[in-house]
Amino acid sequence: EVDDMVGALDDVQVVFDDENRLAAVAETLEHREESGHVVGVQTRGAVFSAESIWIPFDKALLEAKKDKKPLFVEYFADWCVPCQVMEANVFSDSSVQTTITENFHAVRLNVESEEVIFCEGQKLPVKECYTEKLQLRGIPSFVILDSNGMSLLSLSGAMGTDGMLRFLNKVLYEGF
């Protein structure tokens, strides 16, 4: 029954009041190999959508200057399949979202973008910041920035939910 319901989903939002049913659907979605993606899952008023954690870079930097929380930046590309998989499966996970939103300001930056951001003390296009200033080569890449926009730590490569939680907890509890 769950497989049939998931197979019929296409750009819709489904609301569940029963957490067991939600877990069954989420598990089925994780194992689904079709090209579609889940925009969000809502249970008892809490929406879990990868879209909901990301804020614009400038806004994140302003908020970080006020509350001193670091920025969590994901560098991605539209054509990057591992980036899409992480967006659908990792960043929509409630544990990952909670850890990120409680401890960081989350930003997604397209490595091919010409958008100008504050990077290592300079205003640079995202593309130049990624390749020349931070010298990152793989995507997805994750960078922790301090409240002044200076990089503290970076990691490249796709990972699952457990790997992301280990990375975030290492940053939070072991420092930079």
ABEGO torsion letter per residue (X at the ends): XAAAAAAABBGBBBBBABAAAAAAAAAAAAABABABBBABBBBGGBBBBAAAABBBAAAAAAAAAAAGBBBBBBBBBAABAAAAAAAAAAAABAAAAAAAAAABBBBBBBAABABBBBBGGBBBBAAAAAAAAAGBABOBBBBBBBAAGBBABBBBEBBBAAAAAAAAAAAAAAEX
